């Protein structure tokens, strides 16, 4: 014979006050200003391009060419790696990498 179900006592109810209103949403933040291009590194020398030269994305002859600079253009050298010079325009715009033998 099955057991008789237990009788449960009713749970008391509590009257709660209404919920507090939510604060208004925060105003959206203005978009961040884009930082100006970084200036050319203070160290390094200015060099002149000996002959039209390919500027590459990395210090390698197989790296993609990002632009070509004309004979006589001035560049600022920021670093060297494997005979390649990391170059910037005098105004601080990064160009890329030029093989060192193409610079005076």
ZIDANOR-V757247 format. One record per helix or strand. SS is the DSSP state (H for helix, E for strand). FROM is the first residue (numbers start at 0). LEN is the number of residues. Records with the same first field share a line. If there is no record, write none. Layout:
BEGIN
SS=FROM-LEN + FROM-LEN
END
This chain:
BEGIN
E=45-4 + 52-4 + 64-5 + 73-8 + 83-5 + 93-6 + 102-1
H=99-3
END
